[in-house]
Amino acid sequence: MFCEDQGSWMIMFLSSLISVFIFSWLYNAFLLAGGSSTEDYRISGLLGLSNSIFMKAAATGTWCGDFFTAWMVTDMMLQEKLYPYWGRPVRKWWNRKYNRIILFWIVTSVTSFTVLFTIATDYIQWDKLHRDFLSSNEVSRAFLASFILVMDILIVVQDWDFPYFVSAIDIKLPGINTAHIRFDIPKCFRPDKWQIHITGKWFNYGILFLVMILDLNMWKNQIFYAPYDYGQYTDNDGKIHTVNVDFSLDNHNETLMSFSYRNSTINPLTNQTYITEDGVMNSRFYDNSLAVKAIAFIPAIAAFITFGVLVWQFGRFKPSKADPYAGRLLKDQNQRKIFIQIIYRRFWEEVFTQKQSEGCSKTSCFYSSS
């Protein structure tokens, strides 16, 4: 997977993220020498967006990334030619002319529009649908985020070519009729020194990698979630209330942002208690300990370990003379027998070649090797 120059762009991307994070801390550390006068220049986590906009963007990105990756892997599996007896009718139709390209973009466009419309407009809200039948809390939401990460891992598990991406053909990129994306570099940048080559596999898993980062961020947010940080508070039953008035959000503290205060204090402008202006959700927050919420990451860790064991035990490797199929399972029994005979014959040919180099005949070599 990362042999020779394979995966170099992924390594550069990871290195850039880590470097930017580290140097942002160093930058803020240097600014501390200036005292309060440099406060405006410090790097913070503020994006200038509301939480609702950011979460909608993140939800849209993660869903699209998961769907695109799963759809891409399906496309690549149907293009695979190493297993000629698997799904022959479906694969024959899929690879005929432009069927795969047309169906790929139709399904992608319809599903993406539906999901984007639903998320952006809040047309469907889970809090209203379940009507407090199955309320969630911070632990169950953390488990949900962990299982989403497990599903991301399963997308990779189903790829027959992982992790070496050794295939008889270069699989075409999803939705287009080419197996490569090549960039024409201007001559002033000396293109003879550059070679940018993105195959379908890395195009696919590059998107999935970004999705897994967003899913991990979602899990982190559920683990460290506190209602007060988001302009929320909880009542005696643990239900989450959200403050909608900007004045209350701009001029609040932990005392004013509490159920006891907002349920008993009257707003002089409306002559009603402040709680009537706030939204209430059926979701709960019980302030469980960090250790309890961290248990939710156990399924993801188990999936990572299982994935590693499966790759180590059953994963494909690069073909060699001793095993030209490189761990690929031969489905036909006759092909298996022929493969065993080839391996057996090559073994004895190597023995005879070694003995002949020592100056003995095939007959004497056979008895000496016996």
Helices and strands as residue ranges (DSSP letters): H 8-31, G 32-41, H 51-79, H 88-94, H 99-121, H 126-129, H 138-157, E 180-182, G 187-189, G 191-193, E 197-199, H 200-223, G 227-230, E 232-234, E 239-242, H 246-250, H 259-264, E 266-267, E 272-273, G 274-277, E 279-284, H 290-294, G 295-297, H 298-314, H 333-357, H 362-369
